[in-house]
């Protein structure tokens, strides 16, 4: 599984929004969002660019940390 850190999540609604945004990207098979530490883990069925992940997360008001 690949991982990234998302900042700005404060509640289960934020967690669900990030999960939905990542899961809706073509090529993402499985996604887990850990609210406590901002960790997003995902599996790809096809290559997904870091920019497409960043764009999906920033579009809903959160930030990807390196």
Secondary structure by P-SEA (a helix, b strand, c coil): cbbbbbcccccaaaaaaaaaaaaacccccbbbbbcccbbbbbcccccccaaaaaaaaaaacccccc
